Amino acid sequence: MTTTSIRRFTLAMTAVAALCGTLTACVPLVVAGAAGSAGLVASDRRTSGAQLDDQGIELRGAARIREIANDQMYVSLTSFNRQVLLTGSVGNEADKRRAEEVVRRVDNVRSVVNELTVGFSSSFTQRSNDTFITGKVKASLLDAKDIFANSFKVVTERNVVYIMGLATRRETDRATDIARGVQGVNKVVRVVEVITEAELASQQRETPPPASSGSVDTVTPSSSSTSNVPLPPMAPLPSSGGAVATPIR
């Protein structure tokens, strides 16, 4: 079995597991990615510290939102390089603002992109379809030979695909085109920190090669993060809210 086939199989199993999770009683919060594999540390463009911070942000953010949750809240929280994306639905504008405020107060959060909608939560059928679309987009990114799929995290809400990541503008545009080509996608929203080709080349030179023993190195988080985000922070794509919407035409 080729490496690409293995990755596609892994993605498929992940999608099935996520779908099975929706068969249980409805919960007001979804944490998207807190249980990420340590094996991605070697291939992820984020520092290992940033990856650990993202896991902590998602777990602490989940706890904060549970404290204010009500029957009309269905919130998905995803963190990438300490930038948080909120998707899902709430009952009113006050709850939308409150959810953003409590997440902003979580340690190490740099910014929050609030894409929560006011209205009814999505149905079981819709959530199942969103999970399926996410799997198809991830598989399509893996199939592409001209971008690095691990540079992006994909979230789908009501047929809208959100692409988070740390990538060059060329990679971001290419990933957007790929996602727009997936059947069922109505719109693509980019929440991407853009780096230059020179910065990418420099990062690749500085990244040590992964261990060849086949084992996965584990990293134990300290009580305070020692990871560094490049200063000044890498700018997101031009947008008032850190997100750029690309409708399907």
C-alpha positions, -999 to 999 in steps of 0.1 A, spaced: 0 0 0 14 34 -10 19 63 14 -9 82 -2 -33 52 1 -24 49 38 -32 85 44 -65 83 25 -74 52 45 -65 70 78 -86 100 68 -115 78 59 -114 60 93 -112 94 110 -143 106 92 -161 74 102 -151 78 138 -163 114 138 -196 104 122 -201 76 148 -196 102 175 -226 121 162 -248 91 169 -246 98 206 -267 124 224 -263 159 211 -238 180 230 -235 218 229 -198 218 220 -174 202 196 -137 203 200 -121 199 166 -86 186 169 -76 185 206 -68 148 202 -44 153 173 -17 127 168 18 135 182 31 120 149 22 152 131 47 172 152 75 164 128 56 173 96 35 203 109 48 238 101 37 249 135 63 246 163 58 217 186 50 243 213 23 259 191 8 225 185 6 218 222 -8 253 228 -35 246 202 -46 214 220 -47 233 253 -66 262 238 -93 238 225 -96 220 258 -97 251 279 -119 269 254 -144 240 255 -145 242 293 -151 280 292 -180 276 267 -196 248 287 -198 272 316 -221 295 295 -237 269 273 -275 266 269 -299 245 248 -295 268 218 -257 266 216 -239 243 193 -203 255 190 -173 241 173 -139 254 184 -108 249 163 -73 263 171 -44 266 146 -12 284 155 -31 300 184 -58 314 161 -93 302 171 -121 296 147 -157 294 161 -183 278 140 -218 265 147 -249 283 159 -262 302 189 -296 315 199 -289 352 198 -263 379 192 -256 381 229 -246 345 231 -224 349 200 -205 378 216 -203 359 249 -188 328 233 -161 349 216 -153 369 248 -147 338 269 -125 322 243 -104 353 239 -96 351 276 -81 316 272 -43 316 277 -22 318 245 -51 328 222 -38 354 197 -70 360 178 -106 347 173 -125 344 141 -161 343 150 -182 325 123 -211 316 146 -245 320 131 -277 330 150 -304 305 145 -312 268 148 -284 242 151 -277 220 120 -295 187 118 -279 153 122 -281 148 84 -263 181 78 -236 174 103 -230 140 87 -228 156 53 -203 182 67 -181 154 81 -182 137 47 -173 169 29 -144 175 53 -130 140 45 -133 146 7 -115 180 9 -87 165 30 -83 136 6 -82 160 -23 -55 180 -6 -35 149 0 -38 139 -37 -25 173 -48 12 171 -56 20 208 -55 10 216 -19 17 202 15 -16 190 29 -5 191 66 -2 229 62 -40 231 65 -68 222 88 -102 217 73 -135 225 91 -170 222 74 -202 238 87 -234 237 66 -215 231 34 -191 260 40 -155 248 41 -131 267 64 -94 263 56 -70 272 84 -33 270 80 2 284 77 11 286 40 22 308 12 -3 327 -9 3 303 -38 -5 273 -16 -35 291 -1 -50 299 -35 -43 263 -47 -59 248 -16 -89 271 -21 -93 260 -57 -91 223 -46 -118 228 -19 -141 247 -43 -139 218 -67 -153 193 -42 -189 184 -48 -213 198 -21 -191 227 -11 -211 260 -13 -183 284 -1 -147 284 10 -135 306 38 -98 310 43 -84 316 78 -48 314 68 -16 330 80 4 338 49 42 334 48 65 343 19 82 317 -2 115 329 14 102 323 49 90 289 39 124 279 24 141 292 56 117 272 78 123 240 58 161 244 61 158 248 99 134 219 104 153 187 115 145 155 97 121 131 114 135 101 133 141 71 111 135 45 139 98 45 131 89 55 167 70 86 175 86 111 198 63 124 225 65 159 239 55 167 275 40 202 278 54 224 305 33 245 329 40 276 307 45 276 269 80 283 257 71 283 220 75 314 199 52 328 172 73 348 147 73 384 156 56 404 142 28 379 138 24 367 102 -5 386 87 -37 369 77 -51 373 43 -66 408 38 -99 409 56 -117 428 83 -122 396 104 -92 374 95 -113 353 71 -117 356 34 -148 340 18 -146 325 -17 -180 316 -30 -184 288 -55 -191 302 -90 
